[in-house]
Amino acid sequence: TPTLIYKRAITVVTPAHAPETASVLLDAETSPDFVRLYTPRTRKGR
């Protein structure tokens, strides 16, 4: 579900002071769903 991924991305950006952010960010970056969300944006920019 894109909404879940999007919410997760916001959660990663919002609590920058949280120590858990680092691990969540790594999980999100490795997750293929996260890459999928990023790909269309990069193509639009180009």
C-alpha positions in Angstrom: 0.0 0.0 0.0 1.5 3.3 -1.1 -0.2 5.2 1.8 1.6 3.0 4.3 5.0 3.6 2.6 4.3 7.4 2.4 3.3 7.5 6.1 6.5 5.6 6.9 8.6 8.1 4.9 7.0 11.0 6.8 7.7 9.2 10.1 11.3 8.9 9.1 11.6 12.6 8.3 9.7 13.9 11.3 11.4 12.5 14.4 15.0 13.3 13.5 16.0 13.3 17.1 14.8 9.7 17.7 17.6 7.0 17.7 15.2 4.6 16.0 15.1 6.9 12.9 18.4 5.6 11.7 17.3 1.9 11.6 13.9 2.9 10.1 15.6 5.0 7.5 17.9 2.0 6.5 14.8 -0.3 6.3 13.0 2.2 4.2 15.9 2.7 1.9 16.4 -1.0 1.4 12.7 -1.6 0.9 11.8 -2.0 -2.8 8.5 -0.1 -2.2 10.4 2.9 -1.0 12.5 2.9 -4.2 9.4 2.5 -6.3 8.0 5.7 -4.7 11.2 7.5 -5.4 11.7 6.4 -9.0 8.7 8.2 -10.6 9.7 11.5 -8.8 13.2 11.2 -10.2 11.9 10.6 -13.7 9.6 13.6 -13.4 12.5 15.8 -12.3 14.4 14.8 -15.4 
